[in-house]
Amino acid sequence: MLTQTHAIQFSDPLPLQSGARIRDYTLMYETYGTLNAAGDNAVLICHALNASHHVAGINAQGELGWWDNMVGAGKPVDTNRFFVVGVNNLGSCFGSTGPMHNNPDTGKPYGADFPLITVEDWVDAQKRLMDALNIKQWAAVMGGSLGGMQALAWSVHYPNAVRNCVVIASTTKLSAQNIAFNDVARQAILNDPDFHGGHFYAHGVVPRQGLRVARMIGHITYLSDDDMAEKFGRDLRNSADYGFNYGVEFEIESYLRYQGDKFADYFDANTYLLTTKALDYYDAAREFGGDLSRALAATQARYLIASFSTDWRFSPECSRELVKALVKNKRAVTYAEIDAPHGHDAFLLSDARYHNVVKAYFDLIPTQADA
């Protein structure tokens, strides 16, 4: 499936939770499938940290969508039945207005002056896209990890706009440990001499070393200990004995450096800072005195919550806490805890049990076209 990317511009300022406003901004999006006559088969896919609007199919650059194993004809989110929308968040580096774009007030790249964004700000921007596409209600809003936070925020802040909320490998708020990992990663970027206070574009450089280290730290948290042991163990790369040096000796070191180098080639440092801060700030119950049950009291959606046994970044306990609060509010909720060895990254992989759960859930979402 060859996909087409669309751009939509909004001139009206978007108020942000920080008190700032952003105007004259663009959102990039892709769509898959066809919106039915009743307009009741639209599904919004919210992306995680380093993903984009390119959810499925192959784009003009020959790139496969980041969730192509999940979304498409005959797949768990079946585009023969559903009209799927993938949107790139504000602050990203994949086309939507972000730090690399010019600030309309100065004519120069925003850089570090791009305002801090929250999960709720992203949802507000997505709501404007929803209105522009004349979608009255989402059949489902779905996401994994940071995307799951957005899906949950949709059900809380726009309860009438969401019939089903699908939250995968996510949480209602980060733990102190998660915030700590994010801060260490940010410090690697902030202390890179090529960062130049976030205005490195004007210097024609990229804080590659900071981005490399940030990605290496993050990637460790996405994998499970068992998965790393099985893939790499303590295997040495090129010899049968230690070299007693600080170079790349172990296979896991080689893998992490490869991931870091690849990331530094395509991701923007300011976007990384913005996105990890949005992760840190999200707390579904913050506006309700920390009471998650009260935060969910006005929701109207049905829920699918899924977690993975070896995900220690967003552990199953996080999902169970959400399920418990939903049940307390007498919401219809399906919970799946999948025994998978792949850690947090499991939500991106083609585990048959996981995909069967999602497919079974979406197969039961009625649309007028099914009648």
Disulfide bonds with the S-S distance in Angstrom:
none
